[in-house]
Amino acid sequence: MPVTRAQKSTAKLDLRVAPAAKKRLQKAAHAANVSTSQYVLESALSRAENEAATQGSIVLNDRQWNDLMKALEAPPRDVPGFAKLFAARDFFGRTGKG
């Protein structure tokens, strides 16, 4: 979720970084044509959004739950080509059979 100038910034966040890290951030911000603060904020928010997505839960209704359980309990399907694929040797000469 990109932060725009229309959103009013009222909270302050102080951050200490090594001089080399600050220089890298400034260079990247310049390349992105935004301020260093804006660059750091957008990068941090993007990462926070990704982290939150991996920590979330999935809510299923009864039909979806039953469909999921049915799929998990079903015997494995025979997928054409899998036997050949797992019998083939990889780059290191190993087969997929363990």
Residue frames as a rotation matrix with the C-alpha (Angstrom) as fourth column:
MET 1
0.585 0.811 0.000 0.00
0.811 -0.585 0.000 0.00
0.000 0.000 -1.000 0.00
PRO 2
-0.394 -0.770 0.501 1.87
0.744 -0.588 -0.318 3.08
0.540 0.247 0.805 -1.17
VAL 3
0.081 0.332 -0.940 1.71
0.804 -0.579 -0.135 6.09
-0.589 -0.745 -0.314 1.08
THR 4
0.071 0.017 0.997 0.80
0.824 -0.564 -0.049 9.30
0.562 0.826 -0.054 -0.68
ARG 5
-0.887 -0.408 0.218 1.30
0.262 -0.831 -0.490 12.92
0.381 -0.377 0.844 0.24
ALA 6
-0.140 0.921 0.365 -2.47
-0.356 -0.391 0.849 13.14
0.924 -0.011 0.382 0.76
GLN 7
0.587 0.276 -0.761 -2.08
0.537 0.571 0.621 11.01
0.606 -0.773 0.187 3.87
LYS 8
0.561 -0.334 0.757 -1.04
-0.531 -0.847 0.020 13.26
0.635 -0.414 -0.653 6.72
SER 9
0.031 -0.660 -0.751 2.02
0.522 0.651 -0.551 12.11
0.853 -0.375 0.364 8.64
THR 10
0.585 0.227 0.779 1.67
-0.464 -0.694 0.550 12.95
0.665 -0.683 -0.301 12.31
ALA 11
0.943 -0.287 0.166 3.72
0.020 0.548 0.836 10.23
-0.331 -0.786 0.523 14.05
LYS 12
0.443 -0.870 -0.217 7.49
-0.868 -0.356 -0.346 10.30
0.224 0.342 -0.913 14.12
LEU 13
0.964 -0.249 0.095 9.86
0.222 0.948 0.230 7.33
-0.147 -0.200 0.969 13.82
ASP 14
0.455 -0.884 -0.109 13.58
-0.871 -0.468 0.151 7.75
-0.184 0.026 -0.983 14.52
LEU 15
0.980 -0.168 0.102 16.00
0.190 0.946 -0.262 5.28
-0.052 0.276 0.960 13.01
ARG 16
0.356 -0.928 -0.106 19.73
-0.689 -0.338 0.642 4.90
-0.631 -0.155 -0.760 13.51
VAL 17
0.973 -0.090 0.211 21.72
0.209 0.732 -0.648 3.40
-0.096 0.675 0.731 10.66
ALA 18
0.069 -0.998 0.000 25.35
0.629 0.044 0.776 2.98
-0.774 -0.053 0.631 9.74
PRO 19
-0.063 -0.141 -0.988 26.67
-0.429 -0.890 0.154 5.69
-0.901 0.433 -0.004 7.40
ALA 20
-0.941 -0.317 -0.120 27.09
-0.249 0.405 0.880 3.16
-0.231 0.858 -0.460 4.58
ALA 21
-0.526 0.824 0.209 23.49
0.810 0.561 -0.174 2.00
-0.261 0.078 -0.962 4.98
LYS 22
0.193 0.580 -0.791 22.26
0.268 -0.807 -0.527 5.60
-0.944 -0.111 -0.311 4.92
LYS 23
-0.466 -0.459 -0.756 24.20
-0.579 -0.488 0.653 6.23
-0.669 0.742 -0.038 1.73
ARG 24
-0.966 0.142 0.215 22.69
0.245 0.762 0.599 3.12
-0.079 0.631 -0.771 0.08
LEU 25
-0.140 0.982 -0.129 19.19
0.850 0.052 -0.524 4.20
-0.508 -0.182 -0.842 1.08
GLN 26
0.106 0.124 -0.987 19.75
-0.138 -0.981 -0.138 7.73
-0.985 0.151 -0.086 -0.21
LYS 27
-0.797 -0.475 -0.373 21.10
-0.441 0.037 0.897 6.40
-0.412 0.879 -0.239 -3.51
ALA 28
-0.783 0.564 0.262 18.14
0.619 0.745 0.246 4.05
-0.056 0.355 -0.933 -3.93
ALA 29
0.093 0.839 -0.536 15.68
0.635 -0.465 -0.617 6.81
-0.767 -0.283 -0.576 -3.03
HIS 30
-0.234 -0.270 -0.934 17.30
-0.444 -0.825 0.350 9.13
-0.865 0.496 0.073 -5.55
ALA 31
-0.988 -0.152 -0.036 17.02
-0.108 0.499 0.860 6.44
-0.113 0.853 -0.509 -8.24
ALA 32
-0.462 0.886 0.039 13.33
0.886 0.463 -0.034 6.01
-0.048 0.019 -0.999 -7.35
ASN 33
-0.631 0.126 0.766 12.89
0.220 -0.917 0.332 9.80
0.744 0.378 0.551 -7.47
VAL 34
0.640 0.767 -0.053 11.50
0.258 -0.149 0.954 10.01
0.724 -0.625 -0.294 -3.92
SER 35
0.299 -0.517 0.802 12.81
-0.838 -0.545 -0.039 11.32
0.457 -0.660 -0.596 -0.63
THR 36
-0.695 -0.613 -0.377 14.83
-0.308 0.727 -0.613 9.00
0.650 -0.310 -0.694 1.57
SER 37
-0.739 0.485 0.466 12.07
-0.497 0.073 -0.864 9.10
-0.454 -0.871 0.187 4.19
GLN 38
0.283 0.890 -0.357 9.45
-0.911 0.133 -0.390 8.19
-0.300 0.435 0.849 1.60
TYR 39
0.017 -0.371 -0.928 11.63
-0.667 0.687 -0.287 5.40
0.745 0.624 -0.236 0.23
VAL 40
-0.920 -0.391 0.003 12.27
-0.244 0.566 -0.788 3.89
0.306 -0.726 -0.616 3.67
LEU 41
-0.461 0.824 0.328 8.60
-0.647 -0.059 -0.760 4.22
-0.607 -0.563 0.560 4.63
GLU 42
0.389 0.641 -0.662 7.30
-0.921 0.293 -0.257 2.59
0.029 0.709 0.704 1.46
SER 43
-0.270 -0.581 -0.767 9.86
-0.492 0.769 -0.409 -0.21
0.828 0.267 -0.494 1.70
ALA 44
-0.960 -0.096 0.263 9.06
-0.280 0.346 -0.895 -0.88
-0.005 -0.933 -0.359 5.35
LEU 45
-0.167 0.978 0.123 5.31
-0.782 -0.055 -0.621 -0.82
-0.601 -0.200 0.774 4.76
SER 46
0.265 0.198 -0.944 5.65
-0.848 0.513 -0.131 -3.21
0.458 0.835 0.304 1.84
ARG 47
-0.646 -0.573 -0.504 7.61
-0.234 0.777 -0.584 -5.65
0.726 -0.260 -0.636 3.98
ALA 48
-0.828 0.396 0.398 5.14
-0.427 0.017 -0.904 -5.25
-0.365 -0.918 0.154 6.84
GLU 49
0.153 0.923 -0.352 2.28
-0.961 0.055 -0.272 -6.04
-0.232 0.380 0.896 4.48
ASN 50
0.028 -0.234 -0.972 4.04
-0.568 0.796 -0.208 -9.20
0.822 0.558 -0.111 3.29
GLU 51
-0.919 -0.392 -0.034 4.73
-0.173 0.480 -0.860 -10.29
0.353 -0.785 -0.509 6.86
ALA 52
-0.498 0.809 0.312 1.12
-0.684 -0.145 -0.715 -9.69
-0.533 -0.570 0.626 7.86
ALA 53
0.251 0.606 -0.755 -0.09
-0.940 0.338 -0.042 -11.73
0.230 0.720 0.654 4.88
THR 54
-0.310 -0.433 -0.847 1.97
-0.270 0.894 -0.358 -14.74
0.912 0.117 -0.394 5.97
GLN 55
-0.995 -0.075 0.064 0.67
-0.077 0.191 -0.978 -14.49
0.061 -0.979 -0.196 9.54
GLY 56
-0.394 0.919 0.009 -2.98
-0.919 -0.394 0.014 -14.31
0.016 -0.003 1.000 8.56
SER 57
-0.656 0.290 0.696 -5.57
0.013 0.927 -0.374 -17.01
-0.754 -0.237 -0.612 8.62
ILE 58
-0.873 0.417 -0.253 -7.95
-0.273 0.011 0.962 -18.31
0.404 0.909 0.104 6.01
VAL 59
-0.517 0.789 0.331 -11.66
-0.440 0.087 -0.894 -18.36
-0.734 -0.608 0.303 6.78
LEU 60
-0.934 0.229 -0.274 -13.72
-0.127 0.504 0.854 -20.98
0.334 0.833 -0.442 4.98
ASN 61
-0.077 0.957 0.279 -17.45
-0.997 -0.076 -0.017 -21.47
0.005 -0.279 0.960 4.95
ASP 62
0.179 0.197 0.964 -18.88
-0.483 0.871 -0.088 -24.97
-0.857 -0.450 0.251 5.48
ARG 63
0.969 0.225 0.103 -18.92
-0.016 0.474 -0.880 -25.85
-0.247 0.851 0.463 1.77
GLN 64
0.525 -0.842 -0.122 -15.33
-0.624 -0.284 -0.728 -24.68
0.579 0.458 -0.675 1.25
TRP 65
-0.123 -0.550 0.826 -14.19
-0.950 0.306 0.062 -26.60
-0.287 -0.777 -0.560 4.35
ASN 66
0.477 0.391 0.787 -15.89
-0.212 0.920 -0.329 -29.79
-0.853 -0.010 0.522 3.15
ASP 67
0.976 -0.163 -0.146 -14.38
-0.131 0.100 -0.986 -29.38
0.175 0.982 0.077 -0.34
LEU 68
0.178 -0.967 0.181 -10.93
-0.895 -0.236 -0.378 -28.93
0.409 -0.095 -0.908 1.19
MET 69
-0.079 -0.171 0.982 -11.29
-0.749 0.660 0.054 -32.00
-0.657 -0.732 -0.180 3.42
LYS 70
0.818 0.438 0.373 -12.55
-0.070 0.719 -0.691 -34.06
-0.571 0.539 0.619 0.49
ALA 71
0.785 -0.575 -0.231 -9.54
-0.376 -0.146 -0.915 -33.02
0.492 0.805 -0.330 -1.61
LEU 72
-0.064 -0.859 0.507 -7.09
-0.983 -0.033 -0.180 -33.78
0.172 -0.510 -0.843 1.21
GLU 73
-0.028 0.143 0.989 -8.61
-0.572 0.809 -0.133 -37.20
-0.820 -0.570 0.059 1.91
ALA 74
0.875 0.372 -0.310 -8.82
-0.449 0.384 -0.807 -38.24
-0.182 0.845 0.503 -1.76
PRO 75
0.491 -0.738 0.463 -6.26
0.557 0.674 0.485 -40.74
-0.670 0.020 0.742 -3.04
PRO 76
-0.254 -0.655 -0.711 -3.44
-0.230 -0.673 0.702 -39.22
-0.939 0.342 0.020 -5.06
ARG 77
0.822 0.518 -0.236 -4.14
-0.298 0.039 -0.954 -38.76
-0.485 0.855 0.186 -8.75
ASP 78
0.120 -0.756 0.643 -1.99
0.728 0.508 0.462 -40.38
-0.675 0.413 0.611 -11.39
VAL 79
0.628 0.013 -0.778 -0.42
-0.328 -0.902 -0.279 -37.47
-0.706 0.431 -0.562 -13.24
PRO 80
0.879 -0.287 0.381 0.93
0.477 0.549 -0.686 -38.45
-0.013 0.785 0.619 -16.65
GLY 81
0.492 -0.778 0.391 4.66
0.042 -0.428 -0.903 -37.87
0.870 0.460 -0.178 -16.87
PHE 82
0.629 -0.258 0.733 5.39
-0.768 -0.356 0.533 -37.86
0.123 -0.898 -0.422 -13.13
ALA 83
0.836 -0.330 0.437 6.78
0.127 0.893 0.431 -41.40
-0.533 -0.305 0.789 -13.15
LYS 84
0.580 -0.628 0.519 9.07
0.720 0.097 -0.687 -40.48
0.381 0.772 0.509 -16.04
LEU 85
0.540 -0.334 0.772 10.07
-0.293 -0.935 -0.200 -37.21
0.789 -0.118 -0.603 -14.38
PHE 86
0.674 -0.240 0.699 10.99
-0.717 0.017 0.697 -38.85
-0.179 -0.971 -0.161 -11.07
ALA 87
0.790 -0.413 0.453 12.85
0.406 0.906 0.118 -41.65
-0.460 0.091 0.883 -12.82
ALA 88
0.719 -0.518 0.464 14.98
0.306 -0.363 -0.880 -39.17
0.624 0.775 -0.102 -14.79
ARG 89
0.045 -0.807 -0.589 18.40
0.998 0.005 0.069 -38.15
-0.053 -0.590 0.805 -13.55
ASP 90
0.925 0.234 -0.300 18.97
0.258 -0.965 0.039 -34.55
-0.280 -0.114 -0.953 -12.49
PHE 91
0.758 -0.652 0.030 22.00
-0.482 -0.590 -0.648 -32.37
0.440 0.476 -0.761 -13.17
PHE 92
-0.018 -0.786 0.618 23.98
-0.993 0.085 0.079 -34.24
-0.115 -0.613 -0.782 -10.50
GLY 93
-0.576 -0.222 -0.787 23.03
-0.512 0.848 0.135 -37.69
0.638 0.480 -0.602 -11.80
ARG 94
-0.908 0.312 0.279 20.53
-0.122 0.440 -0.890 -38.41
-0.400 -0.842 -0.362 -9.04
THR 95
-0.589 0.807 0.035 17.03
0.383 0.241 0.892 -39.75
0.711 0.539 -0.451 -9.57
GLY 96
-0.387 0.532 0.753 13.96
-0.661 -0.729 0.175 -38.31
0.642 -0.430 0.634 -7.91
LYS 97
0.432 0.602 -0.672 13.25
-0.034 0.755 0.655 -41.58
0.901 -0.260 0.347 -6.13
GLY 98
0.845 -0.106 0.525 15.39
-0.532 -0.283 0.798 -40.62
0.064 -0.953 -0.295 -3.15
